[in-house]
């Protein structure tokens, strides 16, 4: 096994036991990056010298007995919305060409403190305003979309170019590409991970979280990221259970006592039959592990799309107001249209969306009193062909690809609850399928426990096959 193939937990153990050095680990990931990047195009910037410097520093520190923990010397990719001092933050946009970050974002600073080695910045759909990341190819089939907007981060992890990566999630932008590329994606509870120094799409919906190869790795990364930062107005002083020093769920696969909600509406509507079958099998596996399945009804479903649109679109337009007027032609056409549309929305529309979101949050909290987690598909279909814009369902209805991909993930952004995407198999075309596990606010422990237990019964490692030349 090559060092780049190790999970974070495996690599951390190998580094601790002096079986692999951080330099060997980073060199292996950079060599893998060089092999796959011409085909997959996951990165906007590769910071090889920086990564090697961090690896040598980690090796020297560990040799002197200063081991910083599981992320010490681990190769990481950061979505190109996340500031790292002295490197470009372009948001994959011509609008930001030449922009250099002056200071580290909170999450970048926390990863640096943990000893992680930055291998590069990863592509996003321009300013995170989309669900495909068109610059980047799917790690399992380069003729398919990567998913977005954290597509570069998901592909980097799935391809072995980074041991883990960070993304952002406003309507599903961590979980969608995680599902489409067969890796784990975690959107934490709103406010658990600070967003200071991260380019915003929609400040009341934005989250930062990890993409990893395993649930255990996601827990390890979350432990380094979580915690209050007063520079982010949404940041909260989270309970110890949600922001402790170790989120690892442990080795047990026994889910006795865990109540898993299975939606009777919404989440299995207009879902590809292969996706539904795989997710229902995975839910059955949770029951075999001791969980008790409980039927639940998702509340206020008719308002989900309108409320999400009503918040995200005007907030994004407000953020881009100056640059949209100064350099409108530098935006891609699809993004410019969305930003211009947001300027037509009224204050009344925005306030009604806020009200709907508040009522929805209350309804979800009531629903989650009866269960510990909810299990459902992450997305209703696997990765579509690049350039495809719509999907026709069995009932004859036609839906845009973007709307299809965001439909099942947006509720967790509106309600702020933690949501985890876990790989649960492949469809007949060999493309990954994801199951989404959602919990109570700051209920990451239950979500990670369920995902980890399921994962330990399978063989998935989150690595895609070599891309075709």
Secondary structure, DSSP 4 states (H G I P E B T S, - for coil): --GGGS-HHHHHHHHHTTSS-HHHHHHHHHHHHHHHHHHH--EEEE-HHHHHHHHHHHHHHHHTT----TTTT-EEEEETTB--TTSB--TTSGGGTT-B-SS--HHHHHHHHTT-EEEEEE--SGGG--SS-TTSB-SS-TTBB--SSSHHHHHHHHHTS-SEEEEEESSSTTHHHHHHHT-EEEE--TTTB--TTB--S-TTT-EEEEEESSHHHHHHHHHHHBS--TTSTT-----HHHHSS-----S----TT-EEEEESSSTTTT--HHHHHHHHHHHHHHHHTTPEEEEE--TTGGGHHHHHHHHHHHHHHHHTHHHHHH-GGGS-HHHHHHHHHHTT--HHHHHHHHHHHHHHHHHHHHHTTS-SEEEEESSSS-PPBTT--EEE-TTS-EEEHHHHHHHTTHHHHHH---EEEEEEEE-TTS-EEEEEEEESTT-HHHHHHHHHHHHHTS---S-PPPPP-
